[in-house]
Amino acid sequence: MKYIEKLQYITHDIPHLTHIEQAQNACEAGAKWIQYRCLTKADDELLKDINAIAEICDDWGTTLIVTNHIHLFGKADIQGFHIEDMDADFTSIREKVGDDITLGGSANTIENLIRLAKSGVDYAGFGPFSITETKPNDYPLITIEQYRSTIKELKALNITLPVLAVGGVKTYDVEALMQTGIYGIAVSGAINFADDFIEAYQDFYDAVRG
């Protein structure tokens, strides 16, 4: 079984920190999982970022996941991909990248989660939990009770897919979310825009670990 971190940090296009700076800060804060999410750059710029972040992650023993951009497979030291397209052919993607690469997917319904589990995905980001500026979308928000009932239903179906709450999660939300039975939390904005990046990351880490 692959290692799936309970606190997953996601980089974003933000004005005051580059993706590389975000990754460096996250690793200094103790991050063991960084998801590079950049949808605005050409391939040469993406690879420049990814190669630099891969070196940082290698120094800190941190897993590097790339959002989408499956076409970059084999071109950099990428340990996994997270695919946001809920209609993607995950079975074909798994065949392309092989069993050793970590593969995650986004979900907004239990049907999405079941499909991901059956397609060989290693974990799922389930959300959005709250309104987020870093990834605007029109999907309905997932309530605490919906997280709880969804995890209960997955267990009844003997589905053990690690499910992480994502989308506008704040530190004060973590305790209630973890009590629903979810595996962990994925976070970006609440750390990136905090007054103290490293302190914010560590507060999330402590909250997730309980």
C-alpha positions as CSV (number, residue, x, y, z in Angstrom):
1,M,0.0,0.0,0.0
2,K,1.4,3.4,-1.0
3,Y,2.2,6.1,1.6
4,I,-0.6,8.7,1.6
5,E,0.0,11.7,3.9
6,K,-2.8,12.9,6.1
7,L,-2.0,16.6,5.5
8,Q,-1.5,17.5,1.9
9,Y,-0.2,20.9,1.0
10,I,-1.1,22.4,-2.4
11,T,0.8,25.2,-4.2
12,H,-1.1,27.8,-6.1
13,D,-0.5,30.9,-8.3
14,I,-0.4,33.6,-5.8
15,P,1.2,37.1,-6.1
16,H,3.5,37.1,-3.1
17,L,5.2,33.6,-3.3
18,T,6.3,31.6,-6.3
19,H,5.5,27.9,-6.4
20,I,9.2,27.2,-5.6
21,E,9.1,29.5,-2.6
22,Q,5.8,27.8,-1.4
23,A,7.4,24.4,-1.7
24,Q,10.5,25.5,0.2
25,N,8.5,27.1,3.0
26,A,6.3,24.0,3.2
27,C,9.3,21.7,3.5
28,E,10.9,23.9,6.1
29,A,7.6,23.7,8.0
30,G,7.7,19.9,8.0
31,A,5.6,19.0,4.9
32,K,5.9,15.5,3.7
33,W,3.5,15.9,0.7
34,I,3.4,18.8,-1.8
35,Q,0.9,19.0,-4.6
36,Y,2.2,21.3,-7.3
37,R,-0.9,23.0,-8.9
38,C,-0.1,25.3,-11.7
39,L,-2.4,25.6,-14.7
40,T,-1.1,28.8,-16.2
41,K,2.4,28.0,-17.5
42,A,3.8,26.4,-20.7
43,D,5.5,23.0,-20.4
44,D,9.0,24.4,-20.3
45,E,8.1,26.7,-17.4
46,L,6.2,23.9,-15.7
47,L,9.2,21.6,-15.9
48,K,11.5,24.3,-14.6
49,D,9.3,24.6,-11.5
50,I,8.8,20.9,-11.1
51,N,12.6,20.1,-11.4
52,A,13.4,22.8,-8.8
53,I,10.6,21.6,-6.4
54,A,11.7,18.0,-6.9
55,E,15.2,18.8,-5.7
56,I,13.7,20.6,-2.6
57,C,11.4,17.6,-2.0
58,D,14.3,15.2,-2.4
59,D,16.3,17.1,0.2
60,W,13.5,16.9,2.7
61,G,12.1,13.5,1.9
62,T,8.9,15.0,0.7
63,T,6.5,13.4,-1.8
64,L,5.9,15.5,-5.0
65,I,2.5,15.2,-6.7
66,V,1.6,17.2,-9.8
67,T,-1.9,18.4,-10.6
68,N,-3.1,17.2,-14.0
69,H,-0.3,17.6,-16.7
70,I,-0.2,13.8,-17.1
71,H,1.6,14.5,-20.4
72,L,4.7,15.3,-18.3
73,F,5.0,11.8,-17.0
74,G,8.5,10.5,-17.3
75,K,10.0,14.0,-18.0
76,A,10.8,14.9,-14.3
77,D,11.1,13.3,-10.9
78,I,7.3,13.3,-10.3
79,Q,6.1,10.7,-7.7
80,G,2.4,11.1,-8.5
81,F,-0.4,12.9,-10.2
82,H,-3.7,14.4,-9.0
83,I,-6.3,14.6,-11.7
84,E,-9.0,17.2,-11.2
85,D,-11.3,16.1,-14.1
86,M,-13.9,13.9,-12.4
87,D,-14.8,12.4,-15.8
88,A,-11.2,11.4,-16.6
89,D,-10.5,7.8,-17.7
90,F,-8.6,6.9,-14.5
91,T,-8.2,3.3,-15.6
92,S,-6.3,4.4,-18.7
93,I,-4.2,6.8,-16.7
94,R,-3.2,4.1,-14.3
95,E,-2.2,1.9,-17.2
96,K,-0.1,4.8,-18.6
97,V,1.8,5.6,-15.4
98,G,2.0,2.1,-13.9
99,D,1.5,0.9,-10.4
100,D,4.4,2.6,-8.7
101,I,3.2,6.2,-9.4
102,T,0.7,7.6,-6.8
103,L,-2.6,8.6,-8.5
104,G,-5.2,10.8,-6.9
105,G,-8.5,12.2,-8.1
106,S,-11.0,14.8,-7.2
107,A,-14.6,14.0,-6.2
108,N,-17.8,15.8,-5.3
109,T,-20.2,12.8,-4.8
110,I,-20.1,9.3,-3.4
111,E,-20.5,8.1,-7.0
112,N,-17.3,9.9,-7.9
113,L,-15.5,8.2,-5.0
114,I,-16.8,4.7,-5.8
115,R,-15.7,5.2,-9.4
116,L,-12.2,6.4,-8.4
117,A,-11.8,3.4,-6.0
118,K,-12.7,1.0,-8.8
119,S,-10.3,2.7,-11.2
120,G,-7.2,2.0,-9.2
121,V,-6.8,5.5,-7.7
122,D,-4.8,5.7,-4.4
123,Y,-6.6,8.6,-2.7
124,A,-9.3,11.1,-3.3
125,G,-9.8,14.8,-2.6
126,F,-13.5,15.2,-1.6
127,G,-15.0,18.7,-1.7
128,P,-15.3,21.6,-1.7
129,F,-15.9,21.9,2.0
130,S,-16.2,25.7,1.9
131,I,-15.8,28.6,-0.5
132,T,-12.3,29.0,-1.6
133,E,-10.6,31.7,-3.7
134,T,-7.7,29.5,-4.8
135,K,-9.9,27.1,-6.8
136,P,-13.2,28.7,-7.7
137,N,-15.9,26.1,-8.8
138,D,-19.6,25.6,-9.0
139,Y,-19.8,22.3,-7.2
140,P,-22.0,22.1,-4.1
141,L,-20.3,22.3,-0.8
142,I,-19.9,19.2,1.3
143,T,-21.2,19.4,4.8
144,I,-19.8,17.8,7.9
145,E,-22.8,15.4,8.0
146,Q,-22.3,14.5,4.3
147,Y,-18.6,13.7,5.0
148,R,-19.7,11.5,7.9
149,S,-22.5,9.7,5.9
150,T,-20.3,9.2,2.9
151,I,-17.5,7.6,4.8
152,K,-20.0,5.4,6.5
153,E,-21.4,4.3,3.2
154,L,-18.0,3.6,1.7
155,K,-17.1,1.4,4.7
156,A,-20.4,-0.5,4.2
157,L,-19.3,-1.2,0.6
158,N,-15.8,-2.3,1.9
159,I,-14.2,0.6,0.1
160,T,-11.0,1.7,1.9
161,L,-10.0,4.6,-0.4
162,P,-8.3,7.3,1.6
163,V,-10.6,10.4,1.4
164,L,-9.3,13.9,2.2
165,A,-11.5,17.0,2.8
166,V,-10.4,19.8,0.5
167,G,-11.6,23.3,-0.3
168,G,-11.5,26.3,2.0
169,V,-10.6,24.2,5.1
170,K,-9.5,26.3,8.1
171,T,-7.7,25.0,11.2
172,Y,-10.8,25.3,13.3
173,D,-12.6,23.0,10.9
174,V,-10.2,20.2,11.2
175,E,-11.3,18.5,14.4
176,A,-14.9,18.2,13.3
177,L,-13.8,17.0,9.8
178,M,-11.5,14.3,11.2
179,Q,-14.2,13.1,13.5
180,T,-16.3,12.2,10.4
181,G,-13.9,9.4,9.7
182,I,-12.1,11.0,6.7
183,Y,-8.4,10.1,6.2
184,G,-7.0,13.6,6.1
185,I,-7.0,17.2,4.9
186,A,-5.7,19.0,1.8
187,V,-5.0,22.7,2.2
188,S,-3.6,25.7,0.4
189,G,-5.0,29.2,0.9
190,A,-5.3,29.0,4.7
191,I,-1.5,28.4,4.8
192,N,-0.4,30.5,1.8
193,F,-2.2,33.7,3.0
194,A,-1.4,33.3,6.7
195,D,0.7,35.9,8.5
196,D,3.2,33.1,9.4
197,F,3.3,30.4,6.7
198,I,5.3,27.9,8.8
199,E,3.3,28.4,11.9
200,A,0.1,27.9,9.9
201,Y,1.3,24.7,8.4
202,Q,2.3,23.3,11.8
203,D,-1.1,24.3,13.3
204,F,-2.8,22.3,10.6
205,Y,-0.4,19.4,11.2
206,D,-1.1,19.3,14.9
207,A,-4.9,19.6,14.3
208,V,-4.9,16.7,11.8
209,R,-2.8,14.5,14.1
210,G,-5.2,15.3,16.9
